[in-house]
Amino acid sequence: MSTMSLAIMSGKGGVGKSNISINLGYCLAQKNHALLLMDCDLGLANLDVLLGITPEENLQDVLLSGADVKNAIESLKKDTVKPFDILPAASGVPELTDMNNDMRDLLIKRINPALANYHFIIMDLGAGIHNTVQSFAAMAAIRVIVLTPEPTALTDAYALIKVLSQDLNVKDFLVVINDVANKKEEEMTFKRLEMACQKFFNVNPVLLGSVRHDPKIQEAVIAQKPVVELFPDSPAAQDISVLADRLLKIYEKMQPYLEGQEPLRVIAKN
């Protein structure tokens, strides 16, 4: 079985990155794919809160205390849906907010053996361009940039792509535009980002899709449930389902490349 790792990231906080990670994970799990959702925001972890769970161990325990990663993985078992797993993190651990390459390599060594049983590893990264974000971005087979149409979100997404391109020699990015009013706003936002990336550092991001503005998302957050589970017919749930289908097509096309590879690996230049 091949494993595809996805780093979900954003230049700016508050763009809905974690919600998209959770809902993509839910959708892929319902399509009979073994999935691990990994909280990689080591400074301000929140996936456990969004999913209403209280883990006993987390990623920091694995990295700092040598805990067995299998004990830190939580299975989100439900009666009516296919479960997926989560590897939680903790908030307020300053030692891990600026991960260096040695710590990154140690983490890969400790968790890779437990990841080979999954089809997908979704890594929900912290916002911004600090070293920990770059470390996790370098581990993934696919990088997904989440932004909104706001000018600051667009500028910060551009900055994140610039840093990863120039410092890590990463040139491949998928883009998800969240909280859009309509198709026109999606197209205009992506075009601005695409033109800037092409002009200034010769990177051609690819639009994976968008998620429409939807009040049901906030209702789902309050209920600590994925919006695709709680309100499957809502506009946002429909859009995220489309994103999941597109990722599945990418997964199928990447099978020859993924075959025999470790789930997480450094594929970019340091």
N, C-alpha and C positions, 0 to 999 in steps of 0.2 A: 504493500500500500504506500502510495506517495503522499507526502505532506507538503502543503503550500502554506507558508507563513505570510501574513499580511500585517504591516505596520500601519495603523490608523493614527494619523497625526494632524496637527494644526499649528499654524504660526501664532494664533491668538486663542486665548481661553474663551469659553462661553459660546462656542459655535455649534455645540451639539455633538461633538466627536464621540463622547462616551455613549450617548444614546444610540448613535448610528452603529457603533461597535456591538452593543448588546443586541440590537434588533437584527443586524446582519447575522450575528451568531445564532439567534433564534431561528431565522429563516433557513439558514443552511442546515441546521440540525433537523428541521422538519422535512428536509429533502433527503433524509437518511445519510447524512454525512457526520461522522464523528468529529466533534469540534471542541476546542479548548479556547476559552476567552481568558486572556492573560492581562492582568492589570499592570501596566508598565509605567504608570505615573507614580514613581517611588517617593515623591514628596507629598502629593495630595491625592492619594488613592480614593476612588469613590464607587467602583463597580459593585462592591459588596453592599453599599448603602442603596444604590439604584435597584439592586435585585432583592433587597430585604433579607440578607443573610448575615450571620455573625460567625466568621471563620475563627478557628482556634489557632491555625498557623498560616503563614503567608510567605510571599516571595523573599522578604527580608530575612525570615528565619532560615530559609534555604541558603541564602547567600552569606549571611553573617554568622549563623550558628551551625551550619552544616546539616540542617534538618533534611529529612527525606522528602523530596518534592512530591512523592505520591501521597504523603500525609497532608500536604498543604493544598492539594487539589480537591475542590468541593464539587460534587455532582448535584446539579439542579434537577432533581427528580420531581416529576409532576404526574398526576394521574391521567391526564388527557393528551399530553404532548410528549414528544421524544426529548429526553433530557440532553443538555450539554453541560460541559464542565467549566469551572472557573478556577484560575490560579490567582488568588487575591494578593494585594499588596497592603501596606500600612501607610498612614499619614504621619508626617512630622519626623522623618528619619533623615536628618541632614547629611549623614555619611553617604547616602545613596543618591542624592539629588545631583551629584556631579560625577557620575560613574566614569572611571578611566578604562583604557583598553584592557588592562590586566584583570580588572573586576568583571568586565564584559566577558572575557574569555573563560574565567572561572565559572560564571553563570551558565554559559553555553555548555560547559563540561558537565555541570551538575544536573541540568534539567533536560538535556537532549535525550537521554535514554528513555525518559518517561513520555516523550512527545511523539515517538514514532508510531503510536497507535491511532493518531488523529489524522483526518484528512485535511483539516484546517486548523491553524493556530492564528487567532486574531489577537494582535498585541495593541492594546489601547495605550498609546504613549501620552506623556504629559505635553502641554502646550509649550511652544517656544523653540529655542535653538540651542539649549544648553547641552553639555556633553552626554548626559544620559539619553536624551532624545536621539542624538547622533549615534550613540552606541547601539541602541535598539534598532534604529533605522538601518544600520549596516548589517544586522542579523537577518533581515527579512528578504524573502524572495520578491515581494510586491510591496510598494509603498503607496498609500492612499492619503492624499491631502484633503482635509475637510475645511471649507470656508463658507462664509455667508456673503451676500452682496454688499455688506457694509464696507466702506473704503478702508477702514483700519484692518479688517479681516483679510481683505484682498492684499493690502500692503505687507502684512505679516506672513501671509502664505507665500508671497513672492520672496520675502527674505529667507524663509525656511528652505525653499527650493534652491535659492542661490547658495546658501551655506552648504547644503548637502551635495550640490553639484560641484562646487569649487573645492571643498575640503575632503569629500569622500569619493569624488568622481562618479556620483550617482546621476544618471541621466534619465531614468524611467520613473514616471510618476502618473498615477491615476488621480483624478480630481472628482470630488463630490461637492456639489454646492447645496448647502442646506438652507432651509427657511426661505425659499424663493416664492415670489408671488405668482409667477407664471413662466412659461417656456421662454418668453422673450428675455426676462430678467436672467434666467439661467444662461442663455446664449451670450448676452452682453457681458456678464460677469466673467464667464470663461474666456471670452475673446480678449478682454483686457489682460487677464493673467497670461494667456498664451502668447500674446504679442510681446509683452514685456520679457518673458522667459526666452523667447526666440531671439529677440533683438540683442539682449545684453549678455546672455551666456549660452546661446545655442542649445537650449533644452526645449523639447516639444512635449508638453504634458498632454495626456489623453483624458478626455471627459468621460467618466464612468456614468455620470447621471446627476440628478438633483432630487431633493426632497422638498415638497411644498410646505409652506407655512400651515400649521395645523394645531388648533387648540387642544386636540386630543393627546398630543405629545406631553403637554404639561399635566394633564389628568393622569396619564400613565405613570409619569415620574412620581406623582404624589402617591399613587397606588403601589409603587415599587414593582411594576410589571412592564414588560416590553409592550410598546404600543401595537406591534403586529400581533401580539397575543390577545390583548384586551380589546382593541378596536381594529380588527383585521380588515374592515371595509373602509377605514378612514383614508384620506388622501395620502398622508405620510406613510401609512402601512403599505399601501399599494406601491408607492414609489420605492420603498426599501426592498420590497419583494422583487421588483424589477432589477435593482442593483445586485441582489443576491443571485438572480438568474444570470446576469452578465458575468459575475465573478465565477460562477460554475463553468461557463463557456471558456473563460481564461484558464481555469484549472485543467479542463480537458485538453486544451491546446498545449499546456505546459508539461503534460505528463512525461514526454521523453526527456525533458530537461530536469524534472524533479526526481526521476527514477534513480534510486541508489544514493540520493543526497541526504545529508542530515537535515532534520527539520529547521534548525537555526544554524546559521553559518555566516561568517563575514565574507560577503561577496564583493564589497566595495574596498577601495584603497583606503588605508589609514591616513 
